[in-house]
């Protein structure tokens, strides 16, 4: 079966900025999805901020193996109930890839539990990405380094938790460096943050960038059944303990009563 990918696009710059519309006449999310649909074993569709429930209905998320998120200008417009729905899907086993300025997206900040801040400069300078984890599945087919001639600079310090793995680091012509490919696990869900992708540059047309995203989709995919309620905290009463035990001391709740753990 194909890995089912949903590419979420903010879809603001493409509608309001002539330069972005010219660089991405099929939109950024459309460009990313089109490249993924050329890959064996991946089927990608798109939804946007402007769709009802931002396109991320319970049914859509249930049918999504890996979610890709690009946002920038309208992070605050994303409804909090949709954010919680996305995070629950990740905790339950849905993979998610956050691209570029999605470091400030509500779901990313919620999953990281951190400010996710960084330094930046929009100057169209050269970015050189280095593979720091050779033979990592996300770096499959990627040379030890490659360059993007025009990109926005992101620089350290990057206010995120220490990742499980750093797959890429970037160097910029202005001298800064940045951890530009980071993996995390939250609950049963795999998370990848990938830095490149400023909207006024043709980054998502670049074949190696497209290959990294496709590799990340395959890495983030969890084939196991989704945990339907990752927040569930059921009580196991004394009588159902695996080994016989004797209740001792006072307790707040009795078997069958609601409580929080």
N, C-alpha and C positions, 0 to 999 in steps of 0.2 A: 504493500500500500504506500501511496505517496505521503510524504510529510506535508501536512496542511499548514500553510503559513498565512498569516494575516499581516499585511503591512499597513500600519496606522500612520497616516499623514496629517499633519496639522492643516495643510492646504490653505495657508494664509499668504505666504510670500508669492506663491505661484499666481495667485489671483490679483495681487496688489502691486507687484514689482515687475516692471517690463524686462529687466535684465534676467531675473529668475525664470520668468515665462519663456524667454528665448533660450536659456540654457537647458531648461527642462520643459519642453512643449508638451510632454506627456505627464507632467508633474514629477516631483521627486519620488513619491510613493509608487506612482505608475512605472517609473523607470526601474526602481528596485525590484518591483514585482515581475516586470517583463524579463529582467535578467534571470531571476530565480526560475521562472517558468521554462527557461531554456535548459535547466539542469535536470538530469535524470533523477526521478524519485521525489521531486518537489513540486507542489501545486500551490501557487500564491494568488491571493486575492487582496483587494484594498478596501479600506474604510477610512473615513476622515472625521475630523473634529465636528464638521457641520452636519453629519448624519444624525438621525435620532439616536440618543444615548451614545453619541460619538461612534456609532457603528459597533460598539462593544456590548451587545446584548448578552444575556446569559447563554442563549443558544449559540451565538457566534463564538463566544469564548469556549464553549463546550466542544465546538467543532474546530478549534484552533490548537495545533500541536506546538507551534512556535509563533510568538507575536514579535513583530519588529516595530519599534517606536521612533518616530522622528518628530520633534517639536522644538519650537524656539520662541515665537512671538506671543503665544497665547497659552502658556502653561497654566495661568490662573483661571482660564475659561473651562478647564477640564473639571467636570462635576466630581465632587468627593465620593459620591456613591459609586460612580464608575471606577474611580481609583481603587476603592476598597474591593470591588468586584475583580479587577485585574490582579490585585495582590493576592486575593484568595485563590485565583486560578494558578498563579505562580506557586504559592505554597502547596497547592494540590498537585503540582507536577507539570504545569505548562512551562515551556521554555520561553525566554524573552531576551531580545537583543535591543539595547538602547544605543542609538546612533547620535554622535556629535553633541549638539546642544540639548539633547534629551538627558544630559547629566543633571539638568535642573527640572526635569519633568516630575510631576507629583508622584507617579508610581515609583520612579527610581529613588527619589529621596525617601519615600516611605519604606521601600525595601532595604535601603542602605542604612536608614536611621542616622543620617549624618548631613552636614550642610552641603556637601558635594560642590563646593566652590572652587574656583581656580583663577588664574590670571589669563588674560587674553589680549589679542591685538589683531585687528582686521587690516592687513596690509598686502594680502596676496603673495606672501612669501613662500619660498620653497620649504617643503616638509619632507624629511627623510625618515621613513619608518624602518626600524630594525626588529627582526625576529629575535626575541629573547628566550624563547622556549622551543628549541629545535625539535622537530617531529611531533609537535603538538597537533592534534587533529584540526584546529582552527588555522594553523599555518601550513597545512598540506598543499604542496604545489607552489608555495610562495618562496621567492629567493630570500637570502639572508637579509637583504634590504631592498627597498624600492622607494622611488621619489614621486611626490606630487608637486608639480611646478608651482601651482598657486593654491594656497590654503590659508585659512584663518589660524593664527597661533593660539594654542592653549598651552599654558605653562604651569609648572609646579610652584607651590604645593597644591595638590589636588585633595580636597577634603572628603575623601571616601575611606571606608574601612580597608584594612589590609586585605588584598584579594587572595583568593586561593592560588591563582597563577597570574603572572604578568606575561602575556604572549607577545606584545609589541611595546616598544618605546619609540617616541618620536623626537627628532632634533629639528629645530627650525633655524632658518637663515639668520634670525636675530640673536641666536645663541641659546634660547630656552630649550629645555627637554620636558617630556611629558609621558606619563604611563598611559599609552593610548590603546591598549587592548587588555582588558581585565576580566577575569572570570570570578563568579561567585556562585554559591548555592544557598538558596533560601527555602526552607522546608524541603519539598521534593522537586523544586524547580531549579533549573540551570539558568544562569544569567551571564550575558556577555555585554560589556560596554566597549564600543569601538569609536574612536575619536573623529576620524575624517568625515567631512560632509557639509562644509559651509555652502549655503544655498546659491551663492553667486558664482561658484566655480563648478566645473563639470566632473566633480569627484566620483559620482555614482555611475558615470559612463566608463570609468577606468576599469579595465578587465581584472586587474589584481584586487582592487577594492571589491568588485563583484564576487570574485572567488573567495575572499575572506568572509563575506557575508554568507555565501552559500555553505562554506565550511562550518561557519558558526551555527547555521540552522541545523545541520546534521549533528553537530556536537550538542546543541541545546535540547534536541528532541529526546523526550523521555517516553519510551514505548509502553511503559506500564500504565495500568488503568489510573485515571485521575482520582485523587482523594476528594470526595465530594464535599466534605465539610472539614477543612483542615483546622478549624477552630474548635471542633468538638472536644470536650473534656469529660467523658463519662465516668460516673462513679462505679467502682468495683466493690460491691458489698462483701462483708466478711464471709458470708455463706458461699460466695463464688470465687474465693481465693484459691489459687492452684494448690496450695498446701494448707492443711488445717491450721487455723490460728484461733486464739482466744482474744476476744475484745477486752481491752484494758483501759481504764481511765475514762474521763468524761470526753464527750465530743460535741461539736456544734450541730452537725446535721445527722439525721436518722436516714436509714436506707430508704430510697425513693424520693427524698426531698431534693429540691433544686439547690444548687450551690455553685460557687465559682472556684475554680482551681487555676 
